[in-house]
Amino acid sequence: MAMIAAAKSDGHVDDREMNTIVGKLEEAGADTEQRDWVLCELAKPLDVDAVVAAVPNIEGAHRFRRCRS
């Protein structure tokens, strides 16, 4: 999930990010179902609240939320 959130954090998953993620999935031995799940998650809008909740530094979390508003 962290890789998905990081890729989506700027509001766009570009081809380079997509290729990197798919490559990492292949390296890890992900099957078709797992790969499809990740691709589906990448297609969904970014859940800002989930990203903010995962940031260990509260000031960093607030800064990210302000930037996305």
LUMLODREN-500143 format. One record per residue: residue number from 1; residue in three letters; chain; x, y, z of N, C-alpha, C in turn. Coordinates in steps of 0.1 Angstrom, whole numbers, plus 5000, padded with zeros to 4 digits. Last residue first. Layout:
N
+--------+-------+------+------+------+------+------+------+------+------+------+------+
| drenba | kolza | pafi |  npx |  npy |  npz | capx | capy | capz |  cpx |  cpy |  cpz |
+--------+-------+------+------+------+------+------+------+------+------+------+------+
|    NUM |   ALA |    A |    X |    Y |    Z |    X |    Y |    Z |    X |    Y |    Z |
...
+--------+-------+------+------+------+------+------+------+------+------+------+------+
***
This chain:
69
+--------+-------+------+------+------+------+------+------+------+------+------+------+
| drenba | kolza | pafi |  npx |  npy |  npz | capx | capy | capz |  cpx |  cpy |  cpz |
+--------+-------+------+------+------+------+------+------+------+------+------+------+
|     69 |   SER |    A | 4951 | 5203 | 4992 | 4938 | 5210 | 4992 | 4937 | 5220 | 4981 |
|     68 |   ARG |    A | 4976 | 5193 | 4992 | 4966 | 5185 | 4984 | 4953 | 5193 | 4984 |
|     67 |   CYS |    A | 4989 | 5209 | 5010 | 4993 | 5209 | 4996 | 4983 | 5202 | 4987 |
|     66 |   ARG |    A | 4977 | 5202 | 5034 | 4975 | 5215 | 5029 | 4979 | 5216 | 5014 |
|     65 |   ARG |    A | 4986 | 5175 | 5037 | 4971 | 5177 | 5035 | 4969 | 5191 | 5029 |
|     64 |   PHE |    A | 5013 | 5179 | 5040 | 5008 | 5172 | 5029 | 4994 | 5175 | 5026 |
|     63 |   ARG |    A | 5013 | 5193 | 5065 | 5018 | 5200 | 5053 | 5013 | 5193 | 5040 |
|     62 |   HIS |    A | 5003 | 5174 | 5082 | 4995 | 5186 | 5080 | 5000 | 5193 | 5067 |
|     61 |   ALA |    A | 5024 | 5155 | 5080 | 5011 | 5151 | 5076 | 5002 | 5164 | 5073 |
|     60 |   GLY |    A | 5045 | 5170 | 5091 | 5046 | 5166 | 5077 | 5032 | 5162 | 5071 |
|     59 |   GLU |    A | 5036 | 5172 | 5117 | 5037 | 5184 | 5109 | 5038 | 5181 | 5094 |
|     58 |   ILE |    A | 5036 | 5145 | 5125 | 5024 | 5152 | 5124 | 5025 | 5165 | 5116 |
|     57 |   ASN |    A | 5053 | 5119 | 5111 | 5055 | 5133 | 5116 | 5043 | 5141 | 5114 |
|     56 |   PRO |    A | 5045 | 5096 | 5099 | 5049 | 5095 | 5113 | 5050 | 5109 | 5119 |
|     55 |   VAL |    A | 5017 | 5090 | 5079 | 5029 | 5099 | 5080 | 5032 | 5100 | 5095 |
|     54 |   ALA |    A | 4993 | 5077 | 5078 | 5005 | 5069 | 5077 | 5018 | 5077 | 5079 |
|     53 |   ALA |    A | 4974 | 5097 | 5077 | 4974 | 5088 | 5089 | 4987 | 5080 | 5089 |
|     52 |   VAL |    A | 4978 | 5107 | 5051 | 4981 | 5115 | 5063 | 4983 | 5106 | 5075 |
|     51 |   VAL |    A | 4968 | 5085 | 5036 | 4982 | 5089 | 5035 | 4986 | 5097 | 5047 |
|     50 |   ALA |    A | 4941 | 5085 | 5044 | 4950 | 5073 | 5047 | 4964 | 5077 | 5046 |
|     49 |   ASP |    A | 4933 | 5110 | 5035 | 4933 | 5107 | 5049 | 4941 | 5095 | 5053 |
|     48 |   VAL |    A | 4936 | 5108 | 5007 | 4944 | 5117 | 5014 | 4945 | 5114 | 5029 |
|     47 |   ASP |    A | 4935 | 5084 | 4986 | 4928 | 5086 | 4999 | 4937 | 5094 | 5007 |
|     46 |   LEU |    A | 4933 | 5090 | 4951 | 4941 | 5090 | 4963 | 4933 | 5093 | 4976 |
|     45 |   PRO |    A | 4910 | 5070 | 4932 | 4915 | 5083 | 4936 | 4923 | 5081 | 4949 |
|     44 |   LYS |    A | 4922 | 5040 | 4915 | 4913 | 5047 | 4924 | 4919 | 5061 | 4928 |
|     43 |   ALA |    A | 4942 | 5028 | 4901 | 4932 | 5035 | 4893 | 4922 | 5043 | 4902 |
|     42 |   LEU |    A | 4956 | 5014 | 4920 | 4962 | 5026 | 4914 | 4952 | 5034 | 4906 |
|     41 |   GLU |    A | 4938 | 4993 | 4925 | 4941 | 5003 | 4935 | 4947 | 5016 | 4930 |
|     40 |   CYS |    A | 4941 | 4980 | 4901 | 4928 | 4985 | 4904 | 4930 | 4996 | 4915 |
|     39 |   LEU |    A | 4968 | 4971 | 4903 | 4964 | 4980 | 4892 | 4950 | 4987 | 4895 |
|     38 |   VAL |    A | 4965 | 4954 | 4925 | 4973 | 4966 | 4926 | 4969 | 4976 | 4915 |
|     37 |   TRP |    A | 4948 | 4935 | 4914 | 4944 | 4942 | 4926 | 4952 | 4955 | 4927 |
|     36 |   ASP |    A | 4964 | 4925 | 4893 | 4952 | 4932 | 4890 | 4947 | 4940 | 4902 |
|     35 |   ARG |    A | 4984 | 4912 | 4909 | 4988 | 4923 | 4900 | 4975 | 4931 | 4897 |
|     34 |   GLN |    A | 4969 | 4892 | 4921 | 4975 | 4903 | 4930 | 4979 | 4915 | 4921 |
|     33 |   GLU |    A | 4961 | 4877 | 4899 | 4951 | 4883 | 4908 | 4957 | 4894 | 4916 |
|     32 |   THR |    A | 4986 | 4869 | 4888 | 4977 | 4878 | 4881 | 4967 | 4885 | 4889 |
|     31 |   ASP |    A | 5010 | 4870 | 4915 | 5002 | 4863 | 4905 | 4993 | 4873 | 4898 |
|     30 |   ALA |    A | 5044 | 4880 | 4922 | 5029 | 4882 | 4923 | 5022 | 4875 | 4912 |
|     29 |   GLY |    A | 5071 | 4878 | 4926 | 5064 | 4866 | 4922 | 5049 | 4868 | 4923 |
|     28 |   ALA |    A | 5086 | 4900 | 4929 | 5081 | 4894 | 4941 | 5073 | 4881 | 4938 |
|     27 |   GLU |    A | 5090 | 4908 | 4902 | 5102 | 4904 | 4910 | 5097 | 4896 | 4923 |
|     26 |   GLU |    A | 5064 | 4917 | 4897 | 5069 | 4905 | 4890 | 5081 | 4899 | 4897 |
|     25 |   LEU |    A | 5063 | 4939 | 4914 | 5054 | 4928 | 4916 | 5059 | 4916 | 4909 |
|     24 |   LYS |    A | 5083 | 4955 | 4902 | 5085 | 4950 | 4916 | 5075 | 4938 | 4919 |
|     23 |   GLY |    A | 5070 | 4960 | 4877 | 5083 | 4953 | 4878 | 5086 | 4947 | 4891 |
|     22 |   VAL |    A | 5049 | 4975 | 4885 | 5046 | 4962 | 4879 | 5059 | 4954 | 4879 |
|     21 |   ILE |    A | 5063 | 4997 | 4895 | 5054 | 4990 | 4904 | 5052 | 4976 | 4898 |
|     20 |   THR |    A | 5076 | 5006 | 4872 | 5084 | 5003 | 4884 | 5076 | 4994 | 4893 |
|     19 |   ASN |    A | 5054 | 5012 | 4855 | 5064 | 5002 | 4851 | 5072 | 4997 | 4863 |
|     18 |   MET |    A | 5043 | 5034 | 4870 | 5035 | 5022 | 4867 | 5045 | 5010 | 4864 |
|     17 |   GLU |    A | 5064 | 5053 | 4869 | 5059 | 5047 | 4882 | 5052 | 5034 | 4880 |
|     16 |   ARG |    A | 5064 | 5057 | 4841 | 5076 | 5052 | 4848 | 5072 | 5046 | 4861 |
|     15 |   ASP |    A | 5038 | 5067 | 4836 | 5043 | 5054 | 4830 | 5055 | 5048 | 4837 |
|     14 |   ASP |    A | 5025 | 5081 | 4867 | 5030 | 5082 | 4853 | 5035 | 5068 | 4848 |
|     13 |   VAL |    A | 4998 | 5089 | 4884 | 5007 | 5078 | 4883 | 5012 | 5078 | 4869 |
|     12 |   HIS |    A | 4991 | 5119 | 4902 | 4992 | 5112 | 4889 | 5002 | 5101 | 4890 |
|     11 |   GLY |    A | 4992 | 5131 | 4927 | 4980 | 5132 | 4919 | 4980 | 5125 | 4906 |
|     10 |   ASP |    A | 5014 | 5126 | 4942 | 5014 | 5138 | 4934 | 5002 | 5140 | 4925 |
|      9 |   SER |    A | 5007 | 5101 | 4953 | 5008 | 5113 | 4961 | 5008 | 5126 | 4954 |
|      8 |   LYS |    A | 5008 | 5077 | 4940 | 4996 | 5086 | 4937 | 4997 | 5099 | 4944 |
|      7 |   ALA |    A | 5031 | 5065 | 4948 | 5030 | 5068 | 4934 | 5019 | 5078 | 4931 |
|      6 |   ALA |    A | 5025 | 5063 | 4976 | 5036 | 5072 | 4971 | 5035 | 5075 | 4957 |
|      5 |   ALA |    A | 5004 | 5045 | 4975 | 5002 | 5058 | 4980 | 5013 | 5068 | 4976 |
|      4 |   ILE |    A | 5018 | 5023 | 4965 | 5007 | 5028 | 4958 | 5004 | 5042 | 4962 |
|      3 |   MET |    A | 5037 | 5018 | 4985 | 5042 | 5021 | 4972 | 5030 | 5027 | 4963 |
|      2 |   ALA |    A | 5020 | 5012 | 5007 | 5029 | 5024 | 5007 | 5033 | 5028 | 4993 |
|      1 |   MET |    A | 5008 | 4988 | 5000 | 5000 | 5000 | 5000 | 5009 | 5013 | 5000 |
+--------+-------+------+------+------+------+------+------+------+------+------+------+
***
